[in-house]
Amino acid sequence: MTRTADLLITDARIDPEASGTEPIDRMAVADGRILALGEEASACAGPETRVVEMGGRAVLPGFADGHAHHLMAGQADLFELQASPALGLDELLEAVAAHAATLAEDAWIVGGDWGSGLLAEISTPEALARLDAACAGRPAMLRDDSKHNRWASSAALAAAGITAATPDLDAGEILRDASGAPTGVLVEAASSAVEEELERRRPMTTEQTARASQRGIEILHSYGITAFQDAGASLPMLEALHHLDESGRLDAWVVASMLANDLVFGAGRPADGRHGRALPALCSASVAEGDGPRLGGGGGDECRDAPRACRDDALRRRRACGGGDAGGERRGLADTP
């Protein structure tokens, strides 16, 4: 008996062998797997089958992105100011002022992206004063187009305790004027104090983070990307992905690359400080239950405090959530071998 397809794709160009020969024009799919190609696919259609006419367009396998920051993309789309990095300083400040007008008086202004080419122009006391005016005195943290550097308003600098006396970190620099006062531009890890203060003042629930994660995945899907490695995972991100997976909303293959020494995102290593106690518990629960997310990143410092079973599993295998063999039939959160 022919199995009924959930999806029938027709009028398409499909070349499963990449042979360059005459393409196949139709494909039947059930439960995420290909049932049949060509004329045989039509026989799999039933009354409940969804039919998609491709209009002669190509059908390709999902792409895999080896370096993404999906949570940052989702947070920006849902919760933050989004400005083009092609804007000049005047246009950027106009965008900041317009966004500030929509917020409460004590709200943080968060977002970006300012273009890296503006670095010299914004690293002056005059530019900082203009940013403060655009924010109407609110704390603001704007990321650049590389996501490695920040421009913080005077209120944000004060909230984070950054003054002329604040020393630079080994992995970052506070840009200063001739008197030594911060200009608001924070390079690399120098931004961690402002990021941490923002997290303290405006904590996100696991569900809010999960929404941002899900939105980031939707954006990746819009470009045909169905599998990716997030190159800067934090514990809140892993908890959000776990939450999506447990609630059946994780619609991608995800590899989590944990932070070992790069603190530019302000989240810290998952095994450090406020995140350190929760990571081993999440790891051990995953291993003990056999159907939770496999957490690991290649045996860096973050694994030192995790259970050996979790660490060894992370080094040995790339496995999807949800049990099953290493190939897995379910999308989910995978570890890095």
Secondary structure in CASP SS format (residue, H / E / C, confidence):
PFRMAT SS
TARGET T0000
AUTHOR 0000-0000-0000
METHOD secondary structure of the structure
MODEL  1
M C 1.00
T C 1.00
R C 1.00
T C 1.00
A C 1.00
D C 1.00
L E 1.00
L E 1.00
I E 1.00
T E 1.00
D C 1.00
A C 1.00
R E 1.00
I E 1.00
D C 1.00
P C 1.00
E C 1.00
A C 1.00
S C 1.00
G C 1.00
T C 1.00
E C 1.00
P C 1.00
I E 1.00
D C 1.00
R C 1.00
M E 1.00
A E 1.00
V E 1.00
A E 1.00
D C 1.00
G C 1.00
R E 1.00
I E 1.00
L E 1.00
A E 1.00
L E 1.00
G C 1.00
E H 1.00
E H 1.00
A H 1.00
S H 1.00
A C 1.00
C C 1.00
A C 1.00
G C 1.00
P C 1.00
E C 1.00
T C 1.00
R E 1.00
V E 1.00
V E 1.00
E E 1.00
M C 1.00
G C 1.00
G C 1.00
R C 1.00
A E 1.00
V C 1.00
L C 1.00
P C 1.00
G C 1.00
F E 1.00
A E 1.00
D E 1.00
G E 1.00
H E 1.00
A E 1.00
H C 1.00
H H 1.00
L H 1.00
M H 1.00
A H 1.00
G H 1.00
Q H 1.00
A H 1.00
D H 1.00
L H 1.00
F H 1.00
E C 1.00
L E 1.00
Q E 1.00
A C 1.00
S C 1.00
P C 1.00
A C 1.00
L C 1.00
G C 1.00
L H 1.00
D H 1.00
E H 1.00
L H 1.00
L H 1.00
E H 1.00
A H 1.00
V H 1.00
A H 1.00
A H 1.00
H H 1.00
A H 1.00
A C 1.00
T C 1.00
L C 1.00
A C 1.00
E C 1.00
D C 1.00
A C 1.00
W C 1.00
I E 1.00
V E 1.00
G E 1.00
G E 1.00
D E 1.00
W E 1.00
G C 1.00
S H 1.00
G H 1.00
L H 1.00
L H 1.00
A H 1.00
E H 1.00
I H 1.00
S C 1.00
T C 1.00
P H 1.00
E H 1.00
A H 1.00
L H 1.00
A H 1.00
R H 1.00
L H 1.00
D H 1.00
A H 1.00
A H 1.00
C C 1.00
A C 1.00
G C 1.00
R C 1.00
P C 1.00
A E 1.00
M E 1.00
L E 1.00
R E 1.00
D E 1.00
D C 1.00
S C 1.00
K C 1.00
H C 1.00
N E 1.00
R E 1.00
W E 1.00
A E 1.00
S C 1.00
S H 1.00
A H 1.00
A H 1.00
L H 1.00
A H 1.00
A H 1.00
A H 1.00
G C 1.00
I C 1.00
T C 1.00
A C 1.00
A C 1.00
T C 1.00
P C 1.00
D C 1.00
L C 1.00
D C 1.00
A C 1.00
G E 1.00
E E 1.00
I E 1.00
L E 1.00
R E 1.00
D C 1.00
A C 1.00
S C 1.00
G C 1.00
A C 1.00
P E 1.00
T E 1.00
G E 1.00
V E 1.00
L E 1.00
V E 1.00
E E 1.00
A H 1.00
A H 1.00
S H 1.00
S H 1.00
A H 1.00
V H 1.00
E H 1.00
E H 1.00
E H 1.00
L H 1.00
E H 1.00
R H 1.00
R H 1.00
R C 1.00
P C 1.00
M C 1.00
T C 1.00
T H 1.00
E H 1.00
Q H 1.00
T H 1.00
A H 1.00
R H 1.00
A H 1.00
S H 1.00
Q H 1.00
R H 1.00
G H 1.00
I H 1.00
E H 1.00
I H 1.00
L H 1.00
H H 1.00
S H 1.00
Y C 1.00
G C 1.00
I E 1.00
T E 1.00
A E 1.00
F E 1.00
Q E 1.00
D E 1.00
A E 1.00
G E 1.00
A E 1.00
S C 1.00
L H 1.00
P H 1.00
M H 1.00
L H 1.00
E H 1.00
A H 1.00
L H 1.00
H H 1.00
H H 1.00
L H 1.00
D H 1.00
E H 1.00
S C 1.00
G C 1.00
R C 1.00
L C 1.00
D C 1.00
A C 1.00
W E 1.00
V E 1.00
V E 1.00
A E 1.00
S E 1.00
M E 1.00
L C 1.00
A C 1.00
N C 1.00
D C 1.00
L C 1.00
V C 1.00
F C 1.00
G C 1.00
A C 1.00
G C 1.00
R C 1.00
P C 1.00
A C 1.00
D C 1.00
G H 1.00
R H 1.00
H H 1.00
G H 1.00
R C 1.00
A H 1.00
L H 1.00
P H 1.00
A H 1.00
L H 1.00
C H 1.00
S H 1.00
A H 1.00
S H 1.00
V H 1.00
A H 1.00
E H 1.00
G C 1.00
D C 1.00
G C 1.00
P C 1.00
R C 1.00
L C 1.00
G C 1.00
G C 1.00
G C 1.00
G C 1.00
G C 1.00
D H 1.00
E H 1.00
C H 1.00
R C 1.00
D C 1.00
A C 1.00
P C 1.00
R H 1.00
A H 1.00
C H 1.00
R H 1.00
D H 1.00
D H 1.00
A H 1.00
L H 1.00
R H 1.00
R C 1.00
R C 1.00
R C 1.00
A C 1.00
C C 1.00
G C 1.00
G C 1.00
G C 1.00
D C 1.00
A C 1.00
G C 1.00
G C 1.00
E C 1.00
R C 1.00
R C 1.00
G C 1.00
L E 1.00
A E 1.00
D C 1.00
T C 1.00
P C 1.00
END
